[in-house]
Amino acid sequence: MAEREFGRRQLLRLGIGAVVVLKSGGFGLAAADDPPVNPFGFGFPDIAPVGPTPEPTPAPQAEKIEKYKVGEFFNRGDPDKNYVYLTYDDDYTPRAVWQVINTLEQYRNQGFEVHVTFFPAGGAIGQDKGLWREVIARGHKIGNHTYNHPRMDRVSYQGLKNEILWQEYAVADALRQENDVKLFRPPWGLVTNNVRAVCRDLGYKIVTWTGDSKGYATGATVDRVVLTVSADLKNGVIELMHCNNFVDALATPRILETIRARGLRPISIPEGIE
Ligand SMILES: [Zn+2]
């Protein structure tokens, strides 16, 4: 009960923030023929997507993860288990996300179960809300990557809290229910003191990555991405990929072939690391 009351206070505070943003003219209101279904009781504005954002440097690497705690970050799963984690960030190109989940479905139909984790920024959600319901219906997970993809070293505590909650609401609006996964992937993998503090207060675990496909890089090709990811793939690896273009989506079938050939199991975070 205390938790629920705490949540309501947060929602109220965020509601005030949202009103301020609306008054400042930053966002447009949702279309009248698309009534809000946000379970939190107020409409969420659709705004234009932020657009593709390269993810340069991985976060500082943790030496060894003892426990996966709220407010702390991890960058790999259990090295003693054959799990690997494919993750797709940004997701501003819904057709690329559809391509990924349809590819995964083909493998599932062949008896190779594949689940992955998406980290859409909130601005990617409203473009195709049905897509995100399908992602969940097919057993994949959705994490939080902020609403506007700000730099973590330039955002205040309250600013980051709003960013995470806005994304929560955008996902809840699309799913027509609350997203029960509380995983935060900071843009650019920057784990600052604010990131830790906000995630602790909102009940989020922070996840960065072990390997980076670099599918976003200038001149990236499917062949190059397949080589890069194949070099990474082993027990417990969390692989960073993106769905703001098609390179990683198109590389996914060959990556899955490598995973299958190595006897690894592709599953969603937080399975196996709770
Ligand atoms: Zn990102």
Residues whose N, C-alpha, C, O or C-beta is under 5 A from the ligand:
A	BS01	ZN	T53 D89 D90 P187
